[in-house]
Amino acid sequence: ARGLRRNDIGRLAVGAKADIVLVDLKHPAMRPKREPLRSLLYVAAERAVRDVYVDGRLVVKYGHCLDY
């Protein structure tokens, strides 16, 4: 981001162009632990998603959509 002279990307902050999903790796659907990506894609899907940020804003917290 710095090399592109863009301060709206490359960081996690309100107003930044960042989308991120936080996954609860301790969720029962995330078994076996040795293959978390596979567990997320094929078994857990949305059940293990804890928080979601879109454009740097929290839109899902502890699995519940926030009302804006």
N, C-alpha and C positions, 0 to 999 in steps of 0.2 A: 504494500500500500504506500509506504514511504517513497519507494522508487517511482511510483506512478503519480506522486504528489496528490494522493487521494486520502483525505482524513475521514471520509465517510465509510471506509472499508478497513478490514484488517484488525478490528477490535470489537469487543463486546461492550456496548454502551447504548443508551437510549439515543435514537436517531442514527446510529450506525447501520450500515447495510449488512446485518448479520442475522442469519437464521440458524438456530441450534436447537437440538432436542436432547434433553437429559434423560437417560434411561436408568431405572432402578435395577441394578444388577443383582440385587438380593430378592427380587420378585420371584415367586415360585415358578413362573412361566419361563424364567431365564435359566433353566437347567438343560443340559449339564453346564457347569461353570467353565469347563475347559474350552467351550466353543460359543462365546457370548454372541458373536455376530450371527451365527447360524440360528441360535435360539431366538434372537430378535426377529430375524427375517421369516422363519418358518413356523414358529410356535407362539411367541409372546405378542408380536405386533404392538397394537396400541395399549394392551394391558400393562406393559412394563414401562410405558412412557410416563415420566413424572412431571417434567416441566418443558415448555416450548417457548422459545423466543423468536419473534418475527420482526425484522427490521430493528432489532435491539430492544423490543418491548416484550414483556412477559405476557403471554396470551393464554397459557395453560399452567396452572399451579397445582401440584400434587394430583394430577389427573383430571382436574376440573377446569373447564373453560371460564375465563374471567370475562365479565360483561363490560364492554366498552361503549 
